[in-house]
Amino acid sequence: MYPKSLQELIDSFRNLPGVGEKSAERYALNVLDWKDTEVQAFAQALLNVKEKLHYCNECGNLTENDTCDICNDPDRNHEVIFVVQSSKDVLAMEKTNEYHGVYHVLNGLISTSKGIMPEDLNIDSLIQRAKNAKEIILATNTTMDGETTAMYLNKLLHAECPEVLVTRIAHGLPTGGMLDYADEMTLTHALSDRRKM
């Protein structure tokens, strides 16, 4: 059994997603080899994330300012809004360098089984932003909760902002994917989102 302070550090690492007992032990034992300045910098980085980060007043993305850099960028197309579940999705999309509009982060998905309802999500501000937009791109995951959220938003946006184009990102087989390994929902989307060659 480890000393109490080391066990507490191991338990803290175990709180991270995908980190099991062995990985947590390796991380904690590795910290023992760090210089004091490295440990202090690590601890300060954790504190900074909790103290300085909050949600953008406009889109819901993570930022240290009132509004995020993307919302503040005048070169972005502010009439096209890409709706995602979390800030991780914004980062993934930004890595493509293909999208030049702005984002709206819901910070969750509708899930009746988990007790997450529309009023728990960042939806009201989306409706307000949609009134000045030309297109809303719904990019929630293709899970049951993601599809439920997309359908709810589609219906709400058509009711509140009928002049705005509401689209859904295409879902289908990944490059190199094989039909016999794909699930039914992926195949259904791949078929319905097909295009002329």
SULRALIN-V569779 format. One line per field, one symbol per residue. burial: 1 if it has 9 or more other C-alpha atoms within 8 Angstrom, else 0. A space follows every 10 residues. Layout:
burial=???
This chain:
burial=0000011011 1011000010 0001101110 0000000010 0000000100 0010110011 1110001100 1000011111 1111111011 0011000000 1111111011 1000011000 1110111001 0011111111 0100111111 0001001100 1001010000 1110000000 0100011111 0010000
